[in-house]
Amino acid sequence: MESAGFDPEDFWLLDQARLKDRHKRADARGGFKGDYAQERRELALVCSDRLRLSVGPSYAFEQINAPDSTMDYDQTQMPAAYDAGRGYRPAILAMWLDAIARRLPAEQIDDIVDVGCGTGRYSAALADRFDARVVAVDPSAKMLAEARKKPSRGVRFERAAAESLPLPGASMDLVFGSMVFHHFDDPHRAVREFHRVLRPGGHVCLRAGTTDQLECYAYVPFFPTTRGIILKSLTSRAFIEATFEGAGFRLISHELIDSEAGESWRHYADKVALRADSILAQLPEDDFEAGLAALRRYAAAAPPDGPVIEPVDFFVLRSA
């Protein structure tokens, strides 16, 4: 058993620092090139086990129901800060576009719906990459106002929820969604809408956060109360797959793709400070300020180079 004074956040930070230092020294010798992101996931499993000992077995709860979707972006100031707080470098966007293209069939994709497009981070990029027409939908007027400020050749923006897409049946080749599944009021209805608007054999590409990866999200050790919010707000990988399969989709692939959350820990802390994340937005002010202070202390002591990496669940599904 752990000692009464065990602090799981301290354990995470200490072991993560040791892991980074080992890779840095090995790389300097030129004798070792390890997979830091993979070892970080393995470390997270150890941290999770020790955390369960610390707070009890209830922490091991696995969510099987739909998420609690309560975020109304139009009642917040998040849309104006979203791109600064959640955006990433052109090279990272290009990496994701490559990942999408590699997993789709070779035939032409003419029509794409970007569901929950937010500020349009992917909308125009998808239109350019696939030389396609894109309908970008989002229920938030403020998010769409930000999206419309961007160059948008080939993109039409519509205010609509995923559960009621303003599209005729069998009119799309691809449904794309990025970090949106947990915002659906009714995931089952939304996924049935995807099936309705897709042409036969059409595909869904979905980037998602899941409860399975809870301990791999970089801010969690600094904001420990986000664990409960994540378990309440996100869903498991199994729930996402079952929801699509129940609506007539076949899973083509699922993988974890390591994606850059910040160019460095200091850059990451600056992004977190904007609070452009629906999980962090739910924290009480005191919890957020204390966590941000802890994150900035860690960032100040961290090596200035090297990105902050988080795993993203990436699903590709095909309509029957």
C-alpha positions as CSV (number, residue, x, y, z in Angstrom):
1,M,0.0,0.0,0.0
2,E,1.1,3.6,-0.6
3,S,2.0,5.8,2.4
4,A,-0.6,8.1,3.8
5,G,1.3,11.1,2.3
6,F,1.4,9.8,-1.3
7,D,0.6,12.5,-3.8
8,P,-0.2,11.0,-7.2
9,E,0.4,14.4,-8.9
10,D,3.9,14.5,-7.5
11,F,4.5,10.9,-8.6
12,W,3.5,11.8,-12.1
13,L,5.6,14.9,-12.3
14,L,8.7,13.3,-10.8
15,D,8.6,10.2,-13.0
16,Q,7.8,12.2,-16.1
17,A,10.8,14.4,-15.4
18,R,13.0,11.3,-15.0
19,L,11.7,9.9,-18.3
20,K,12.4,13.1,-20.2
21,D,15.9,13.3,-18.6
22,R,16.7,9.8,-19.6
23,H,15.7,10.4,-23.2
24,K,17.6,13.7,-23.3
25,R,20.8,12.1,-22.0
26,A,20.5,9.1,-24.3
27,D,19.9,11.2,-27.4
28,A,22.9,13.4,-26.6
29,R,25.1,10.2,-26.6
30,G,23.6,9.3,-30.0
31,G,23.0,5.7,-28.8
32,F,19.3,5.6,-28.1
33,K,16.2,6.9,-29.9
34,G,13.2,5.9,-27.8
35,D,9.5,6.4,-28.3
36,Y,8.9,9.0,-25.6
37,A,5.1,9.2,-26.2
38,Q,4.7,5.4,-25.9
39,E,6.7,5.3,-22.7
40,R,4.6,8.2,-21.4
41,R,1.5,6.1,-21.9
42,E,3.1,3.2,-20.0
43,L,4.0,5.6,-17.2
44,A,0.4,6.8,-17.1
45,L,-0.8,3.3,-16.4
46,V,1.5,3.1,-13.4
47,C,0.3,6.5,-12.2
48,S,-3.3,5.4,-12.7
49,D,-2.8,2.3,-10.6
50,R,-1.2,4.3,-7.8
51,L,-4.0,6.9,-8.0
52,R,-6.6,4.2,-7.6
53,L,-4.8,3.1,-4.4
54,S,-4.8,6.7,-3.2
55,V,-8.5,7.6,-3.8
56,G,-10.2,4.2,-3.8
57,P,-11.7,1.9,-6.4
58,S,-14.4,4.3,-7.5
59,Y,-11.7,6.0,-9.6
60,A,-11.6,3.0,-11.9
61,F,-15.2,3.8,-13.1
62,E,-15.5,3.2,-16.9
63,Q,-18.1,5.4,-18.5
64,I,-20.6,3.4,-20.7
65,N,-23.4,6.0,-21.0
66,A,-23.6,9.1,-23.2
67,P,-21.7,12.1,-22.1
68,D,-23.1,15.0,-20.1
69,S,-23.2,17.6,-22.8
70,T,-23.9,21.0,-21.3
71,M,-21.4,23.4,-22.9
72,D,-23.0,26.3,-24.7
73,Y,-20.1,28.2,-26.4
74,D,-22.4,31.2,-27.1
75,Q,-22.7,31.8,-23.4
76,T,-18.9,32.1,-23.0
77,Q,-16.0,34.1,-24.4
78,M,-14.2,31.0,-25.5
79,P,-14.8,31.3,-29.3
80,A,-12.7,34.5,-29.5
81,A,-9.8,32.7,-27.8
82,Y,-10.3,29.3,-29.3
83,D,-7.8,29.4,-32.1
84,A,-5.0,30.8,-29.9
85,G,-5.8,28.3,-27.1
86,R,-6.4,25.2,-29.2
87,G,-4.8,25.8,-32.6
88,Y,-1.6,24.3,-33.8
89,R,1.2,24.8,-36.3
90,P,0.6,24.3,-40.0
91,A,2.9,21.2,-39.9
92,I,0.5,19.6,-37.3
93,L,-2.5,20.4,-39.4
94,A,-0.8,18.9,-42.4
95,M,0.1,15.7,-40.4
96,W,-3.6,15.3,-39.6
97,L,-4.7,15.9,-43.2
98,D,-2.2,13.2,-44.3
99,A,-3.6,10.8,-41.6
100,I,-7.1,11.3,-42.9
101,A,-6.2,10.9,-46.6
102,R,-4.2,7.7,-46.0
103,R,-7.1,6.0,-44.5
104,L,-9.7,6.9,-47.1
105,P,-10.2,5.1,-50.4
106,A,-8.5,6.4,-53.5
107,E,-11.7,7.5,-55.3
108,Q,-12.6,11.1,-55.4
109,I,-14.2,12.7,-52.4
110,D,-16.4,15.5,-53.7
111,D,-18.6,16.5,-50.7
112,I,-17.6,16.7,-47.0
113,V,-19.5,17.8,-44.0
114,D,-17.4,19.2,-41.1
115,V,-19.6,18.5,-38.1
116,G,-19.0,20.7,-35.1
117,C,-16.6,22.8,-37.2
118,G,-16.1,25.3,-34.4
119,T,-13.8,28.1,-35.7
120,G,-13.2,26.2,-38.9
121,R,-9.7,24.9,-38.1
122,Y,-10.2,22.0,-40.6
123,S,-13.0,23.3,-42.9
124,A,-10.9,25.1,-45.6
125,A,-8.0,22.7,-45.2
126,L,-10.3,19.8,-46.0
127,A,-11.7,21.6,-49.0
128,D,-8.1,22.3,-50.3
129,R,-6.7,18.9,-49.6
130,F,-9.5,17.0,-51.3
131,D,-10.5,19.6,-53.8
132,A,-14.0,19.2,-52.4
133,R,-17.0,21.1,-51.4
134,V,-17.3,21.4,-47.6
135,V,-20.4,22.2,-45.6
136,A,-19.2,23.3,-42.1
137,V,-21.9,23.1,-39.4
138,D,-21.8,24.2,-35.8
139,P,-24.6,25.1,-33.3
140,S,-22.6,28.1,-32.0
141,A,-23.1,31.5,-33.7
142,K,-20.0,32.8,-32.0
143,M,-17.9,29.9,-33.3
144,L,-19.2,30.4,-36.8
145,A,-18.5,34.1,-36.7
146,E,-14.8,33.3,-36.0
147,A,-14.8,30.6,-38.7
148,R,-16.1,33.1,-41.3
149,K,-13.1,35.4,-40.7
150,K,-10.9,32.8,-42.3
151,P,-10.3,32.3,-46.0
152,S,-12.9,29.7,-46.9
153,R,-12.8,28.8,-50.6
154,G,-15.1,25.9,-51.2
155,V,-16.7,26.1,-47.7
156,R,-20.3,26.9,-46.8
157,F,-21.1,27.5,-43.2
158,E,-24.4,26.6,-41.6
159,R,-25.6,26.9,-38.0
160,A,-27.0,23.5,-37.1
161,A,-26.6,20.7,-34.6
162,A,-25.2,17.3,-35.5
163,E,-28.5,15.7,-34.6
164,S,-30.3,17.7,-37.4
165,L,-28.0,18.3,-40.3
166,P,-29.3,20.7,-43.0
167,L,-28.4,18.3,-45.8
168,P,-30.4,16.0,-48.1
169,G,-29.9,12.2,-47.8
170,A,-27.1,10.5,-49.5
171,S,-25.4,13.8,-50.4
172,M,-22.0,13.5,-48.7
173,D,-18.9,11.3,-49.2
174,L,-17.2,12.1,-45.9
175,V,-18.3,13.2,-42.4
176,F,-15.5,14.7,-40.4
177,G,-15.5,15.6,-36.8
178,S,-12.8,16.9,-34.5
179,M,-13.2,16.8,-30.7
180,V,-16.9,17.0,-31.1
181,F,-18.5,13.7,-30.1
182,H,-18.7,14.6,-26.4
183,H,-20.6,17.7,-27.3
184,F,-23.5,15.9,-29.0
185,D,-26.8,16.2,-27.0
186,D,-27.8,12.8,-28.4
187,P,-24.9,10.8,-29.8
188,H,-27.1,8.1,-31.2
189,R,-29.3,10.5,-33.1
190,A,-26.2,12.4,-34.4
191,V,-24.6,9.2,-35.7
192,R,-27.9,8.2,-37.4
193,E,-27.8,11.6,-39.1
194,F,-24.3,10.9,-40.4
195,H,-25.5,7.6,-41.9
196,R,-28.5,9.4,-43.5
197,V,-26.4,12.1,-45.2
198,L,-23.6,9.8,-46.4
199,R,-23.7,8.2,-49.8
200,P,-23.5,4.4,-49.8
201,G,-20.0,3.4,-48.7
202,G,-19.3,6.9,-47.4
203,H,-16.9,7.4,-44.5
204,V,-16.6,9.0,-41.1
205,C,-13.3,10.3,-39.8
206,L,-13.5,11.2,-36.1
207,R,-10.9,12.8,-33.8
208,A,-11.9,12.3,-30.2
209,G,-10.9,12.5,-26.6
210,T,-11.8,9.5,-24.6
211,T,-11.9,8.4,-20.9
212,D,-9.5,5.6,-21.8
213,Q,-6.7,8.2,-22.2
214,L,-7.5,10.3,-19.2
215,E,-4.1,10.1,-17.6
216,C,-2.3,10.9,-20.8
217,Y,-3.8,14.4,-21.1
218,A,-1.1,16.8,-20.2
219,Y,-3.1,19.2,-18.0
220,V,-4.6,16.5,-15.8
221,P,-1.8,16.3,-13.2
222,F,-1.9,20.0,-12.6
223,F,-5.7,20.2,-12.5
224,P,-6.6,17.0,-10.6
225,T,-10.3,17.8,-10.4
226,T,-10.5,17.6,-14.2
227,R,-10.5,13.8,-13.7
228,G,-14.1,13.8,-12.5
229,I,-15.1,16.3,-15.2
230,I,-13.5,14.1,-17.9
231,L,-15.3,11.0,-16.7
232,K,-18.5,12.9,-16.7
233,S,-18.0,14.7,-20.1
234,L,-16.1,12.3,-22.3
235,T,-17.0,8.7,-23.3
236,S,-15.0,5.6,-23.7
237,R,-13.6,4.3,-27.0
238,A,-16.0,1.3,-26.6
239,F,-19.0,3.6,-26.4
240,I,-18.1,5.5,-29.5
241,E,-17.6,2.3,-31.5
242,A,-20.8,0.8,-30.3
243,T,-22.8,3.9,-31.1
244,F,-21.5,3.9,-34.7
245,E,-22.0,0.1,-35.1
246,G,-25.5,0.4,-33.9
247,A,-26.3,3.0,-36.6
248,G,-25.0,0.8,-39.4
249,F,-21.3,1.7,-39.6
250,R,-18.4,-0.7,-39.8
251,L,-15.2,0.2,-38.0
252,I,-12.3,0.4,-40.5
253,S,-9.6,1.4,-38.1
254,H,-8.9,2.9,-34.7
255,E,-5.6,4.2,-33.5
256,L,-4.0,6.6,-31.1
257,I,-2.2,9.3,-32.9
258,D,0.3,11.5,-31.0
259,S,-0.5,15.1,-31.6
260,E,1.3,18.2,-30.5
261,A,-0.6,20.2,-27.8
262,G,2.2,22.8,-27.4
263,E,5.5,23.5,-28.9
264,S,7.0,23.5,-25.4
265,W,5.7,23.4,-21.9
266,R,5.9,27.2,-21.7
267,H,3.9,27.5,-24.9
268,Y,1.5,24.9,-23.6
269,A,1.0,26.8,-20.4
270,D,0.3,30.0,-22.3
271,K,-2.4,28.2,-24.3
272,V,-4.0,26.6,-21.2
273,A,-4.1,30.1,-19.6
274,L,-6.6,31.1,-22.3
275,R,-9.0,28.4,-20.9
276,A,-10.3,27.6,-24.4
277,D,-11.1,24.0,-23.4
278,S,-14.5,22.8,-22.4
279,I,-13.1,20.7,-19.6
280,L,-11.0,23.4,-18.1
281,A,-13.9,25.9,-18.5
282,Q,-15.9,23.8,-16.0
283,L,-13.3,24.2,-13.2
284,P,-14.0,26.5,-10.3
285,E,-11.9,29.7,-10.5
286,D,-9.7,28.8,-7.5
287,D,-9.0,25.3,-8.9
288,F,-8.1,26.8,-12.3
289,E,-5.8,29.4,-10.9
290,A,-4.0,26.9,-8.6
291,G,-3.5,24.5,-11.5
292,L,-2.3,27.1,-13.8
293,A,0.3,28.3,-11.2
294,A,1.5,24.7,-10.8
295,L,1.7,24.2,-14.6
296,R,3.7,27.4,-15.0
297,R,6.1,26.4,-12.3
298,Y,6.7,23.1,-14.0
299,A,7.0,24.8,-17.4
300,A,9.6,27.2,-16.0
301,A,11.8,24.2,-14.9
302,A,11.2,22.1,-18.0
303,P,13.6,22.0,-21.0
304,P,12.7,24.8,-23.4
305,D,12.7,22.5,-26.4
306,G,10.5,19.6,-27.2
307,P,6.8,19.5,-27.7
308,V,4.0,18.5,-25.3
309,I,2.4,15.4,-26.8
310,E,-1.1,14.0,-26.2
311,P,-2.7,11.0,-27.8
312,V,-5.8,11.5,-29.9
313,D,-8.3,8.7,-30.6
314,F,-8.8,8.6,-34.4
315,F,-11.6,6.5,-35.8
316,V,-12.4,5.7,-39.4
317,L,-15.8,4.1,-40.1
318,R,-17.7,3.1,-43.3
319,S,-21.4,3.3,-43.8
320,A,-23.0,0.0,-44.7
